[in-house]
């Protein structure tokens, strides 16, 4: 019984840490906007200089927009700052601002 509680507590702590990674403001470049499905693809900008040059291309992520009006403010090729949350394996944009 004690081991099961320990495992559940560890899993809960990991899920909290995983979602907090999306909570910080990130920067990137819009690569694709799908207004019909309210999704946007953003190429995340790498931070720091470990393993590559500063400002290089990072991972490409696809997010669901919290509301469709977020997508009207940006176009493919725009540099943006954004925040996102993750629920059930899908990322949802909570903030999107053109730089």
Secondary structure by P-SEA (a helix, b strand, c coil): caaaaaaaaaaaaaaaaaaaaaccbbbbbbccccccccbbbbbcccccccccccccccbbbbbbbccaaaaaaccccccccccccccccbbbbcccccc
